[in-house]
Amino acid sequence: MLICVSVSHRTTGFDLLDRLSAATEDLVATELLEPDADGAVMLSTCNRVEAYLDVPSDAGEHAIAAVEGRLAAAAGLPLEDFRANAEVLTGDHALRHLFSVASGLESLAVGEDEIAGQVRRAYDAARVAGTTTPVIDRAFQRASKVSREVRSATQLGHQGRSLVQFALDLAGHRVTDWRAARVLVVGTGNYAATAIASLRGLGVADIAVYSKTGRAHSFAAKYDVTPHHDLAEAIRSAEIVITCTRRYTVTAADVPDPGTRRLVIDLGMPRNVEPEVAELAGIELLDLRIIGMHASLPELAPELAARDIVQTEADRHTAEHLAAPAIVALRRHVFDALDAEIARAEDRATTPEEAAAATEALRHLAGVLLHVPSQRAREAAARGAIGDFEAALDAVHGIDLAPQAERPATPLRAAEPDARADAAS
């Protein structure tokens, strides 16, 4: 069973989220593998910290309690305080949430492009650490597929949405002329590259980069910007500072020339800019807390269409899981008969070519015969009637599947109005 323990900007304030993000920055999936958890993935982005677990259905409560305690202890929070600011999702709800997160529907800027890559990297890290399971593999690989489908099938995929772009749109009300602006980007990761692309789209020509890790020179050469190796000097030459790094923070001591007017955009979680910087004369700080206050977008038709895709794909994923035992049993039954027929055909064949042709024809026939029943099994699972399909297998083919109590006998989703039609009307 898939479980998600989530703390995000939707469930808590940015101060607590920042604290939790900083505390779990180096937490890896292996540290979440309590005795009751078979697999785990740790996801941390600019607006959420989430742990995904694969646990036996009868151990869910113990696994949830264990991961809540682990995350609360890492952040130095009383367990009850953590639980009051966390959301726990299980089974189909956790799966649908993962699809929605990967598609950018739970982001600060709805539909942001970067989140799919962050989800994929979290999954890749778990694979390297050896903490994935077949359940987690299927869920995260399907989530990646769903995110691509959402981008290609809805307007969200054509609007170039990103947290960086959203922040720059907000900053545009404070910038007289982007083409004449001097901008410093602090950091050399994916967000830094996105920031540079977005700035160039606004016509910014004077872009510099600083990195404490020593990557500024190679990064600057790649993206044709100016490298800096002293943070104070880099800030002194900039009117706008954009921070997007998880490695260090900008402090008040790093900001020279008190009183000089500067706009600082902090895209880091945990925060890249200490709160004291905002108290300096001339500094205006635009951080994720402020960005989040402006990011509540109306329920537009493209988003409704995207959510419908997420729901449909989650239902399909679950239906395939519920139908799998019946489909596997039917395939085994047919393939056993196929093997026997292939053996007889090979015995009767007079040449190797004749035997190969007969084998190919029999395998093709088996595939044709299995296609429709397999589809019917998934459809039965989707409407809560997989038990009827299994009974039919027993009646027609003598295939007896032991009852599986975990599989629900109710439809995956009740009939409901078409949200897109409602929005259009």
MODAVEN-V923091 format. One record per residue. N is the residue number from 1. RES is the residue in three letters. OMEGA is omega as a letter, one per 40 degrees, with the letter a starting at -180 (NA if undefined). NEAR is the number of other ideal C-beta (glycine too) atoms within 8 Angstrom. Layout:
N | RES | OMEGA | NEAR
N | RES | OMEGA | NEAR
This chain:
1 | MET | i | 11
2 | LEU | i | 14
3 | ILE | i | 16
4 | CYS | i | 15
5 | VAL | a | 14
6 | SER | i | 13
7 | VAL | a | 16
8 | SER | i | 13
9 | HIS | i | 11
10 | ARG | a | 5
11 | THR | a | 9
12 | THR | i | 10
13 | GLY | a | 6
14 | PHE | i | 11
15 | ASP | i | 7
16 | LEU | i | 12
17 | LEU | i | 16
18 | ASP | i | 11
19 | ARG | a | 12
20 | LEU | a | 14
21 | SER | i | 12
22 | ALA | a | 8
23 | ALA | a | 10
24 | THR | a | 13
25 | GLU | a | 9
26 | ASP | i | 4
27 | LEU | a | 9
28 | VAL | a | 8
29 | ALA | a | 12
30 | THR | a | 9
31 | GLU | i | 7
32 | LEU | a | 14
33 | LEU | i | 9
34 | GLU | a | 10
35 | PRO | a | 3
36 | ASP | a | 9
37 | ALA | i | 15
38 | ASP | a | 7
39 | GLY | a | 13
40 | ALA | i | 15
41 | VAL | i | 15
42 | MET | a | 15
43 | LEU | i | 13
44 | SER | i | 11
45 | THR | a | 9
46 | CYS | a | 8
47 | ASN | i | 11
48 | ARG | i | 13
49 | VAL | a | 13
50 | GLU | i | 13
51 | ALA | i | 13
52 | TYR | a | 15
53 | LEU | i | 14
54 | ASP | a | 13
55 | VAL | i | 12
56 | PRO | a | 8
57 | SER | a | 7
58 | ASP | a | 4
59 | ALA | a | 10
60 | GLY | a | 12
61 | GLU | i | 6
62 | HIS | a | 9
63 | ALA | i | 14
64 | ILE | i | 11
65 | ALA | a | 8
66 | ALA | a | 11
67 | VAL | i | 15
68 | GLU | i | 14
69 | GLY | a | 9
70 | ARG | a | 11
71 | LEU | i | 16
72 | ALA | i | 13
73 | ALA | i | 8
74 | ALA | a | 10
75 | ALA | a | 12
76 | GLY | a | 6
77 | LEU | i | 11
78 | PRO | a | 6
79 | LEU | a | 9
80 | GLU | i | 6
81 | ASP | i | 9
82 | PHE | a | 14
83 | ARG | a | 9
84 | ALA | a | 6
85 | ASN | a | 9
86 | ALA | i | 13
87 | GLU | i | 10
88 | VAL | i | 10
89 | LEU | a | 10
90 | THR | i | 10
91 | GLY | a | 8
92 | ASP | i | 8
93 | HIS | i | 8
94 | ALA | i | 13
95 | LEU | a | 13
96 | ARG | i | 11
97 | HIS | i | 12
98 | LEU | i | 15
99 | PHE | a | 15
100 | SER | i | 11
101 | VAL | a | 16
102 | ALA | a | 13
103 | SER | i | 17
104 | GLY | a | 17
105 | LEU | i | 13
106 | GLU | a | 9
107 | SER | i | 13
108 | LEU | i | 12
109 | ALA | a | 13
110 | VAL | i | 11
111 | GLY | a | 15
112 | GLU | a | 13
113 | ASP | a | 11
114 | GLU | a | 12
115 | ILE | a | 14
116 | ALA | i | 14
117 | GLY | i | 8
118 | GLN | i | 10
119 | VAL | a | 16
120 | ARG | a | 10
121 | ARG | i | 8
122 | ALA | i | 12
123 | TYR | i | 12
124 | ASP | i | 8
125 | ALA | i | 12
126 | ALA | i | 15
127 | ARG | i | 9
128 | VAL | a | 6
129 | ALA | i | 9
130 | GLY | a | 6
131 | THR | i | 12
132 | THR | i | 11
133 | THR | i | 8
134 | PRO | i | 5
135 | VAL | i | 11
136 | ILE | i | 16
137 | ASP | a | 9
138 | ARG | a | 10
139 | ALA | a | 13
140 | PHE | i | 14
141 | GLN | i | 8
142 | ARG | i | 11
143 | ALA | i | 13
144 | SER | i | 12
145 | LYS | a | 9
146 | VAL | a | 14
147 | SER | i | 15
148 | ARG | a | 9
149 | GLU | i | 10
150 | VAL | a | 16
151 | ARG | a | 12
152 | SER | a | 7
153 | ALA | a | 9
154 | THR | i | 12
155 | GLN | i | 7
156 | LEU | a | 15
157 | GLY | a | 10
158 | HIS | a | 5
159 | GLN | i | 7
160 | GLY | a | 6
161 | ARG | i | 12
162 | SER | i | 12
163 | LEU | i | 14
164 | VAL | a | 14
165 | GLN | i | 11
166 | PHE | i | 14
167 | ALA | i | 13
168 | LEU | i | 12
169 | ASP | i | 7
170 | LEU | a | 11
171 | ALA | a | 12
172 | GLY | i | 9
173 | HIS | a | 5
174 | ARG | a | 6
175 | VAL | a | 10
176 | THR | a | 3
177 | ASP | a | 6
178 | TRP | a | 10
179 | ARG | a | 8
180 | ALA | a | 5
181 | ALA | i | 11
182 | ARG | a | 9
183 | VAL | i | 14
184 | LEU | i | 16
185 | VAL | i | 15
186 | VAL | a | 16
187 | GLY | a | 14
188 | THR | a | 10
189 | GLY | a | 9
190 | ASN | a | 7
191 | TYR | i | 12
192 | ALA | i | 15
193 | ALA | i | 9
194 | THR | i | 12
195 | ALA | a | 13
196 | ILE | i | 13
197 | ALA | i | 8
198 | SER | i | 12
199 | LEU | i | 13
200 | ARG | i | 9
201 | GLY | i | 6
202 | LEU | i | 10
203 | GLY | a | 7
204 | VAL | a | 11
205 | ALA | a | 5
206 | ASP | a | 8
207 | ILE | i | 13
208 | ALA | a | 16
209 | VAL | i | 19
210 | TYR | i | 14
211 | SER | i | 12
212 | LYS | a | 8
213 | THR | i | 6
214 | GLY | a | 6
215 | ARG | a | 8
216 | ALA | a | 13
217 | HIS | a | 8
218 | SER | i | 7
219 | PHE | i | 14
220 | ALA | i | 13
221 | ALA | a | 8
222 | LYS | a | 6
223 | TYR | i | 9
224 | ASP | i | 5
225 | VAL | a | 11
226 | THR | i | 8
227 | PRO | i | 12
228 | HIS | a | 13
229 | HIS | i | 5
230 | ASP | a | 7
231 | LEU | a | 11
232 | ALA | i | 9
233 | GLU | i | 9
234 | ALA | i | 13
235 | ILE | a | 14
236 | ARG | a | 8
237 | SER | a | 9
238 | ALA | i | 12
239 | GLU | a | 8
240 | ILE | i | 14
241 | VAL | i | 13
242 | ILE | a | 13
243 | THR | i | 14
244 | CYS | i | 14
245 | THR | i | 14
246 | ARG | a | 6
247 | ARG | a | 6
248 | TYR | a | 6
249 | THR | i | 8
250 | VAL | a | 15
251 | THR | i | 9
252 | ALA | a | 9
253 | ALA | a | 4
254 | ASP | a | 8
255 | VAL | a | 14
256 | PRO | i | 8
257 | ASP | i | 6
258 | PRO | a | 8
259 | GLY | i | 5
260 | THR | a | 7
261 | ARG | i | 6
262 | ARG | i | 13
263 | LEU | i | 12
264 | VAL | i | 15
265 | ILE | a | 13
266 | ASP | a | 12
267 | LEU | a | 14
268 | GLY | i | 15
269 | MET | e | 11
270 | PRO | a | 10
271 | ARG | i | 12
272 | ASN | a | 14
273 | VAL | i | 14
274 | GLU | a | 9
275 | PRO | a | 7
276 | GLU | i | 8
277 | VAL | a | 14
278 | ALA | a | 10
279 | GLU | i | 7
280 | LEU | i | 10
281 | ALA | i | 5
282 | GLY | a | 8
283 | ILE | i | 11
284 | GLU | a | 9
285 | LEU | i | 10
286 | LEU | a | 12
287 | ASP | a | 11
288 | LEU | i | 15
289 | ARG | i | 9
290 | ILE | i | 10
291 | ILE | i | 14
292 | GLY | i | 11
293 | MET | a | 7
294 | HIS | a | 7
295 | ALA | i | 10
296 | SER | a | 4
297 | LEU | i | 7
298 | PRO | i | 3
299 | GLU | a | 5
300 | LEU | a | 8
301 | ALA | i | 9
302 | PRO | a | 10
303 | GLU | i | 14
304 | LEU | i | 12
305 | ALA | i | 12
306 | ALA | i | 15
307 | ARG | i | 11
308 | ASP | i | 10
309 | ILE | i | 14
310 | VAL | a | 15
311 | GLN | a | 10
312 | THR | a | 8
313 | GLU | i | 13
314 | ALA | i | 12
315 | ASP | a | 11
316 | ARG | i | 10
317 | HIS | a | 12
318 | THR | i | 12
319 | ALA | i | 13
320 | GLU | i | 10
321 | HIS | a | 8
322 | LEU | a | 10
323 | ALA | a | 15
324 | ALA | a | 8
325 | PRO | a | 9
326 | ALA | a | 13
327 | ILE | i | 12
328 | VAL | i | 8
329 | ALA | i | 11
330 | LEU | i | 15
331 | ARG | i | 10
332 | ARG | i | 8
333 | HIS | a | 10
334 | VAL | a | 11
335 | PHE | i | 9
336 | ASP | i | 8
337 | ALA | a | 8
338 | LEU | a | 11
339 | ASP | i | 8
340 | ALA | i | 8
341 | GLU | i | 9
342 | ILE | i | 12
343 | ALA | i | 8
344 | ARG | i | 8
345 | ALA | i | 12
346 | GLU | i | 10
347 | ASP | a | 6
348 | ARG | a | 5
349 | ALA | a | 10
350 | THR | i | 3
351 | THR | i | 6
352 | PRO | a | 6
353 | GLU | i | 6
354 | GLU | i | 9
355 | ALA | a | 11
356 | ALA | a | 8
357 | ALA | i | 8
358 | ALA | i | 12
359 | THR | a | 11
360 | GLU | a | 8
361 | ALA | i | 8
362 | LEU | i | 12
363 | ARG | i | 10
364 | HIS | i | 8
365 | LEU | i | 8
366 | ALA | i | 11
367 | GLY | i | 8
368 | VAL | a | 7
369 | LEU | a | 9
370 | LEU | a | 11
371 | HIS | a | 8
372 | VAL | i | 7
373 | PRO | i | 10
374 | SER | i | 12
375 | GLN | i | 8
376 | ARG | i | 9
377 | ALA | i | 14
378 | ARG | i | 13
379 | GLU | i | 9
380 | ALA | i | 12
381 | ALA | a | 17
382 | ALA | i | 11
383 | ARG | i | 8
384 | GLY | a | 10
385 | ALA | a | 8
386 | ILE | i | 13
387 | GLY | i | 7
388 | ASP | i | 8
389 | PHE | a | 14
390 | GLU | i | 11
391 | ALA | i | 8
392 | ALA | i | 8
393 | LEU | i | 13
394 | ASP | a | 11
395 | ALA | a | 5
396 | VAL | a | 6
397 | HIS | a | 7
398 | GLY | i | 5
399 | ILE | a | 9
400 | ASP | i | 5
401 | LEU | i | 11
402 | ALA | i | 4
403 | PRO | i | 4
404 | GLN | a | 7
405 | ALA | a | 4
406 | GLU | a | 5
407 | ARG | a | 8
408 | PRO | a | 5
409 | ALA | i | 5
410 | THR | i | 5
411 | PRO | a | 7
412 | LEU | a | 11
413 | ARG | i | 7
414 | ALA | i | 4
415 | ALA | a | 3
416 | GLU | a | 5
417 | PRO | i | 5
418 | ASP | a | 5
419 | ALA | a | 11
420 | ARG | i | 10
421 | ALA | i | 8
422 | ASP | a | 8
423 | ALA | a | 10
424 | ALA | i | 6
425 | SER | NA | 4
